[in-house]
Amino acid sequence: MKVLKKCVHCIQLDGLVWGASELKSLASGINKLSFLSTVVDKISVDLTEKIQEFQDYVQSVDIAAFNK
């Protein structure tokens, strides 16, 4: 998970600012890595696609909340 965290934080896009991250343990050895970030509206899809490129580590990407 440390490798994934480092990979995700290396993503740089115009309008993207990374915040804190948190590793949560779910059931049966499944872990969830949550990131806080500030993005402009138009790059949210680009960001999820970039994160999904790390397919050795990522099963899915979900946006938990949007604020305007």
C-alpha positions as CSV (number, residue, x, y, z in Angstrom):
1,M,0.0,0.0,0.0
2,K,2.9,2.3,0.6
3,V,3.9,1.8,-3.1
4,L,0.4,2.7,-4.2
5,K,0.3,5.8,-2.0
6,K,3.6,7.0,-3.5
7,C,2.4,6.2,-7.1
8,V,-0.9,8.1,-6.6
9,H,0.8,11.1,-5.0
10,C,3.1,11.3,-8.1
11,I,0.1,12.1,-10.3
12,Q,0.2,15.7,-11.2
13,L,-2.5,17.5,-13.1
14,D,-3.4,21.2,-13.5
15,G,-6.0,21.9,-10.9
16,L,-5.1,19.0,-8.6
17,V,-3.9,19.5,-5.0
18,W,-3.3,16.4,-2.8
19,G,-4.3,16.3,0.8
20,A,-4.0,13.7,3.5
21,S,-4.4,9.9,2.9
22,E,-5.6,7.2,5.2
23,L,-5.4,3.4,5.1
24,K,-8.5,1.6,6.4
25,S,-8.8,-2.1,7.0
26,L,-12.0,-3.6,5.8
27,A,-13.0,-7.3,6.0
28,S,-11.1,-10.4,5.0
29,G,-7.7,-8.7,4.5
30,I,-9.1,-6.1,2.2
31,N,-7.7,-2.6,2.6
32,K,-9.0,0.7,1.5
33,L,-6.7,3.6,0.8
34,S,-8.5,7.0,0.9
35,F,-7.1,10.3,-0.4
36,L,-8.3,13.8,0.1
37,S,-7.7,16.1,-2.9
38,T,-8.9,19.3,-4.3
39,V,-9.6,19.2,-8.1
40,V,-11.3,21.4,-10.7
41,D,-14.4,19.8,-12.1
42,K,-13.0,18.9,-15.5
43,I,-10.2,16.6,-14.3
44,S,-12.1,14.3,-12.0
45,V,-12.5,11.6,-14.7
46,D,-8.9,12.0,-15.8
47,L,-7.7,11.5,-12.2
48,T,-9.7,8.3,-11.7
49,E,-8.4,6.9,-15.0
50,K,-4.8,7.7,-14.0
51,I,-5.3,6.0,-10.6
52,Q,-6.8,2.9,-12.4
53,E,-3.7,2.6,-14.5
54,F,-2.0,1.1,-11.4
55,Q,-4.0,-2.1,-12.0
56,D,-1.5,-4.3,-10.0
57,Y,-2.7,-2.4,-6.8
58,V,-6.1,-0.9,-7.6
59,Q,-9.4,-2.8,-7.8
60,S,-11.7,0.2,-8.1
61,V,-11.8,4.0,-7.7
62,D,-14.7,5.8,-6.1
63,I,-15.3,9.5,-5.5
64,A,-16.8,9.7,-2.0
65,A,-17.9,13.4,-2.0
66,F,-17.8,16.6,-4.1
67,N,-17.8,20.1,-2.7
68,K,-18.2,23.3,-4.6
